[in-house]
Amino acid sequence: MIQGLPAKLVGVHATSPPMIMNLRYEPSDPYVVHAAFTTDADSDESVEWIIGRDLLIDGLEGPAGEGDVRIWPTGEEGCRDLYILLNPPSGTALLKAPAHEFKAFMQETEAVVPRGAELGHSDFDRLLAHLLAER
C-alpha cells in the first residue's frame, strides 16, 4: 500500500517548497514503513528513509524515538500536525505533516497486519537473501 502525504520542511527558509512524503507499507516487511521525500510530484529524485512502524504509531500519540528518528504530535485534536525529526550524521531535517492523514495510513497498515502479528507475515527467505547479497 502506498500513500502520498503533503509535508513541509520546517525552519530552513520561509519559502521552502512543499514536499511530498510517499509512504509505502509492504506486509512482507511488516515492521517498517518506507518514506520517500521529494519536492516535486513528477521527480524521480527522492530521499528514502525506513522508519519503524511502531515508532510512527507511537509518535501519533506522544513523543517517540531516539537517535536518528524522533516523532511527536502538536496542536489540538482534529487539527494536529506530526513532526518528524531526521537526524543522520550528514545533517538534520525537521518535517511537518498532517497527523490525521498519517493516522489513516497507519490504521490501514494495522488492518492489513495487526500490531503484534508481524512475525507471521515476515518473509524470512527474502530477508536472508537481501542480507547475503550485501556481503
N, C-alpha and C positions, 0 to 999 in steps of 0.2 A: 504494500500500500504506500502511496506517495501523496504528499500534500504540500503545496506551496503556501507559505505564510509571508505577509509583509513584515519587514524588520527595519530597524533604524540603527545605524552606528552612532553611539552616543558619545559626545564630548570631543569629537575630532574637529569638526567645523560646523558652524551654524547652518551651512548649506550642504551638509552631507547628502549624497544621493540616496534615495530609498534603496533598500536591499530586498532581495527575495531569499527566503530560507526554505529550501526544499527538504522536507523531512521524508525519510524512507524507512519503512519497517518491514523486515522480512521474517516471517515465522520460523524459518530455518536457522536464523541467528537471533533468537528471541530476547537476549539480554541487552541489546543495543538498538539505538536509533541512529541512522546516518543523517547528518545535517550538512547540506551543501549550501554555501553562501555565495551569492552573486549580486552584482549591482545592475544587471541588465537581463531581462527575461529571455532575450534572444542570444545571449552569450554562452559560449561553451566553456568559458573560464570560470572556475569556481574554486572555493576553498572548502574542503570537506573535513568534518570532524565526526568522530564516532563517540557518542555520548551514551552512558548507561541509561537504560530505560527507567530503572528505579530512581536514579538521580533526577531525571526530568519529572517524574510523577511526584516525588517528594518535594521538589522545588516549586511546584504549583501551590503547595500548602504552606511553605515557610522556607527559610534559608537552608540550602543543602549544598554539599560538595566541599571538597578540599583540593588544594593543588591547582591543577591546570583548568578545571571547570568548576564554576560556582554559579548557583541559580537561586533567585529569590523573587517573590511576587511583591508588587507595590500597588497602592491605590485601594479604592473601596470595592466591595463585592459588586460585580456587574460591569465594572469598568476598570478592571485590573490590567496591569502590564506585567510581563515577565521579563526580568533582566537576566542575561546570560553573560558571565564574565569568562572570557577565554584568555588564559594567561600562560602561553607556552614560553620557553626561553627566548624565542625570537621577537617577542612583543606582546602587547595586550590589546584586546578588543572588548568593548562593552556594547552589547546589543540589547535592544528593547523590542518586544513583540507583544501582540495582544494575547493575554493569558487565556481568554475564552477559546480562541482558535487552537492554541496548544492543547488545552484541556480536552477539546473534542477529538483531536488526533490521538492523544494518549488513551482516551476511552475506547477508541476504535482498536488500538493495539491490544488492549485488555480484553476486548470482545473476541479477538482472534486467538490470542494466547493469554489466558488468565494469569494474573500475577501469582507466582508460586508454582505454576505448571510449566515453566520454561524448560526444565530438564527433559521432559517428554517430547519436546519439539526440536531440540538441538540436533544439528546434522554433524555428528562427530567425525564421519568419514571426510566430509568437506573441510572441516576444521583441521584435521590431521594432514590432509593433502596440502592445504594452504601453509601450514607450519613447516612441512618438509620441503616445500618449494622455495621457501625463503632461505634455506641453507645454502 
